[in-house]
Structure formats: structure tokens, C-alpha cells
Amino acid sequence: MSLLKTMLPITIIATLFTSCNSIKTTTYWVNSVKTDCSVGAGKMQCLQVYKGADVDKATWSTFSAPIEGFEFEFGYFQKIEVAETALDTKDVPADASSIKYNLVKVLEKKQDPKMALNDIWSVTAIHGSAISNSRQTPNLEINISKMQISGTDGCNNFTGAIKNITARNISFGPIAATRKMCPDMTIPSNFHKALNSSVSYKQDNLTLSFFDDNGSETLTLKKVD
């Protein structure tokens, strides 16, 4: 009887605790790269998540809260099940999440195919025409984690942003370049036109090809050793 009296308050407390903390589970895809974000007064690297089913069509959202028990892996998509616990807002700091996230399990993990582009590439042909002047060979460095490109067009250095990239498609933002004039600007001019018209790509071992919206090859590149 005394044991029953002891257990009864514990049961009541546990019931009250459960009722005050609503818990649900949600499935996320976690992106293969993090993104810069502002949290409180500072800046940090945050996860990017997507709640849809097809990761190839993901529209990523910045996720600044920690997920306890989860280990991020650069270059890998991870599909995870997460327990979300609603906290009492009176006990949560103004710059913190009112939801506590705990990893339940990793459902799937796969390598991000676009990571194969994360390297330095040398242009070998523009619109199918081989580059014969080795002194004016454009180079393109692709940085997936920063969503940036940089390099030389054969005359000037340039830098720009990757607006979007999937396993097949790619789009670039405005490109800024130095303004040096070289004796022959044909290759630099053709390179920029080809790059700006590129909307998709195909990577095969050490070769990378870009294509326009008609499926015509714009640039052919090889990986730099």
C-alpha cells in the first residue's frame, strides 16, 4: 500500500510533464553543405533542411537550431527522423528556439553527386572548338560549399555566384571580372558567353561539360591535377 502511495505522485508528475511538452516526429533531408546564417548577435554555419520526399528537387531552408545526437557530414545528404519537443516559451531565451530537436534515427545517407564538381577545371573547348592557345586557356574553380566560382577567362580574373545547382542543372549569378585588355579578347569573350548560357552539366570522371537550354555543349573542361 505504501508503495502504491509512493508511485501515485510520480505517475501524476510524469503525466503532467508529458502534457506540458508536446512531442512530434518529423522527417528532414539535411543538405550536404552548411550555409552562413545569423543567430542572435553573431554569425555561424547552419544546417539546411528540406521536408519533401525528392532531394533532387529540394528547396532548402536554413535551420539554426541544434539537433541533439545528429552528426553533419560534408558532401552527404542525410534523411533523418527528428523528435520535436515544444518548450515552455517562458523558459526559452528570446534568441533561442522554442522547440527542442533530438535525432531519432538516420533513415538514409547518400553522397551528393554535385560534390564531384568541387575542384579546379581547365577549359579545353568552347562550343566544341578546341582551345589552341595554351596561354589563353580559361580556368574555372567551383566551390560548392560557398556556392561560388572563380578563375581566369584567359585574360582577366573573375568571380561569381552559383545561384542554384542540382544533380543535373546549374545556374550562375552575375560575374565580376578585372578589366585588363589583352591583344586578343576572342577566347575570354566566348568563354563568358558560353558560361552565362550554361544551364546544365554532365561530369564523367575527369571531364566536365556544360550545356545550354537547347542541349548544345557550351564548355568542355578537364580536371586540373
C-alpha positions in Angstrom: 0.0 0.0 0.0 2.8 2.4 0.9 4.5 1.6 -2.5 1.2 2.5 -4.3 1.1 5.8 -2.4 4.7 6.5 -3.5 4.1 5.6 -7.1 0.9 7.7 -7.5 2.5 11.1 -7.2 5.3 10.1 -9.6 2.7 9.0 -12.1 0.8 12.2 -11.8 4.0 14.3 -12.3 5.0 12.3 -15.3 1.5 12.8 -16.8 1.7 16.5 -16.2 5.2 16.7 -17.7 4.1 14.9 -20.8 1.0 17.1 -21.3 3.1 20.2 -20.9 5.7 19.2 -23.5 4.1 18.3 -26.8 6.3 15.9 -28.8 6.0 15.0 -32.5 8.4 13.4 -35.0 9.3 15.0 -38.4 11.4 13.7 -41.3 14.0 16.0 -42.8 16.6 15.9 -45.6 19.8 17.6 -44.4 21.8 19.2 -47.2 25.4 18.2 -47.9 26.7 21.7 -47.2 26.1 24.2 -44.5 25.3 27.9 -45.1 26.2 31.2 -43.4 23.5 32.4 -41.0 22.9 35.0 -38.3 22.0 33.7 -34.8 21.5 36.3 -32.1 24.3 38.9 -32.4 26.7 36.6 -34.1 27.2 34.6 -37.3 27.7 30.9 -37.7 27.3 28.0 -40.1 23.8 26.5 -40.1 22.3 23.3 -41.5 19.9 23.4 -44.5 16.8 21.2 -44.4 14.1 20.1 -46.7 10.8 18.3 -45.7 9.9 17.0 -49.1 10.5 13.5 -50.5 12.7 14.1 -53.6 16.0 15.5 -52.5 16.9 16.2 -56.2 14.1 18.8 -56.2 14.8 20.3 -52.8 14.2 23.9 -51.8 16.5 24.3 -48.8 15.6 26.2 -45.7 18.2 27.5 -43.1 18.0 25.6 -39.8 19.8 27.3 -37.0 18.7 25.2 -34.0 20.9 22.3 -32.9 19.7 18.7 -33.4 20.9 16.7 -30.4 22.6 13.4 -31.5 22.9 14.4 -35.1 26.4 14.4 -36.8 26.7 16.5 -40.0 28.8 15.1 -42.8 30.1 17.4 -45.5 29.3 16.1 -49.0 26.4 13.8 -47.9 22.7 14.1 -47.9 21.1 12.6 -44.8 17.4 11.8 -44.3 16.7 11.9 -40.6 13.8 11.4 -38.3 13.7 14.0 -35.6 11.7 14.3 -32.4 10.4 17.9 -31.9 9.5 18.9 -28.3 7.6 22.1 -27.7 9.2 24.0 -24.8 7.5 26.4 -22.4 8.2 29.8 -24.0 8.6 31.4 -20.5 11.8 29.3 -20.1 13.3 30.0 -23.5 15.7 32.9 -24.2 14.5 35.4 -26.8 17.2 34.3 -29.3 16.7 30.6 -28.9 14.3 28.1 -30.5 11.1 27.2 -28.6 11.4 23.7 -29.9 14.0 21.1 -28.8 15.2 18.8 -31.6 16.5 15.3 -30.9 17.7 12.8 -33.5 15.6 9.6 -33.6 17.5 7.8 -36.3 19.2 8.3 -39.7 16.9 6.9 -42.3 19.2 7.3 -45.4 22.5 8.7 -46.3 23.9 9.2 -49.8 26.8 11.1 -51.4 25.9 14.4 -53.1 26.8 13.9 -56.8 27.4 17.6 -57.4 30.4 17.4 -55.0 32.3 15.9 -57.9 32.4 19.4 -59.4 34.1 20.9 -56.3 37.5 21.3 -57.9 39.6 23.4 -60.4 38.8 22.8 -64.1 40.7 23.8 -67.2 38.6 24.7 -70.3 39.6 22.5 -73.4 36.8 23.6 -75.8 34.2 26.4 -76.2 31.1 25.4 -78.2 33.1 22.4 -79.5 36.1 24.4 -80.7 39.3 23.3 -79.1 41.4 26.0 -77.5 44.7 26.1 -79.4 46.4 29.0 -77.5 47.6 27.5 -74.3 48.5 30.9 -72.9 44.8 31.9 -73.0 43.3 28.8 -71.5 40.5 29.7 -69.1 40.3 28.0 -65.7 37.2 27.6 -63.5 37.3 26.8 -59.8 34.0 25.6 -58.4 33.4 25.9 -54.7 30.2 24.1 -53.8 30.3 24.8 -50.0 30.4 28.6 -50.7 28.3 28.4 -53.9 30.9 30.4 -55.7 33.0 30.2 -58.9 36.3 31.9 -59.7 39.2 31.7 -62.1 40.6 33.3 -65.2 39.0 33.7 -68.6 42.3 33.6 -70.4 42.9 37.3 -69.8 41.1 38.6 -66.7 40.4 37.1 -63.3 36.7 36.6 -62.4 34.5 35.6 -59.6 30.7 34.9 -59.3 28.0 33.1 -57.5 26.3 29.8 -58.2 22.6 30.6 -57.9 21.4 27.1 -58.0 22.7 23.6 -58.5 21.2 20.1 -58.6 22.4 16.8 -59.8 21.8 17.9 -63.4 21.2 21.6 -63.6 23.2 24.7 -62.7 22.7 28.5 -62.9 25.1 31.3 -62.3 24.7 34.8 -61.0 26.4 38.0 -62.2 30.1 37.6 -62.8 32.6 40.3 -61.8 36.0 40.4 -63.6 39.1 42.6 -63.8 39.3 44.9 -66.8 42.7 44.2 -68.3 42.8 44.4 -72.1 44.7 41.6 -73.9 45.9 41.6 -77.6 43.2 39.0 -78.4 39.9 39.0 -76.4 38.2 36.3 -78.5 38.6 33.5 -76.1 37.7 35.5 -73.0 34.6 36.9 -74.7 33.5 33.5 -76.0 34.1 31.9 -72.6 31.9 34.3 -70.7 29.1 34.0 -73.3 29.3 30.2 -73.0 29.4 30.2 -69.2 26.4 32.6 -69.0 24.3 30.4 -71.3 25.0 27.2 -69.4 22.0 25.7 -67.6 23.0 22.0 -67.1 26.1 19.9 -66.8 27.5 16.3 -67.1 30.5 15.1 -65.2 32.3 11.9 -66.4 35.5 11.1 -64.4 37.9 13.9 -65.2 35.8 15.6 -67.8 33.0 18.2 -67.2 30.7 19.5 -69.8 28.2 22.4 -69.7 25.1 22.7 -71.9 22.7 25.4 -72.9 18.9 25.2 -72.8 18.9 23.6 -76.2 21.2 20.8 -75.0 24.1 22.1 -77.0 27.5 21.8 -75.4 28.9 25.2 -74.3 32.1 24.3 -72.5 34.3 21.3 -72.2 36.6 21.1 -69.2 39.1 18.7 -67.7 40.0 18.4 -64.0 43.4 20.0 -63.1 45.8 17.7 -61.3 
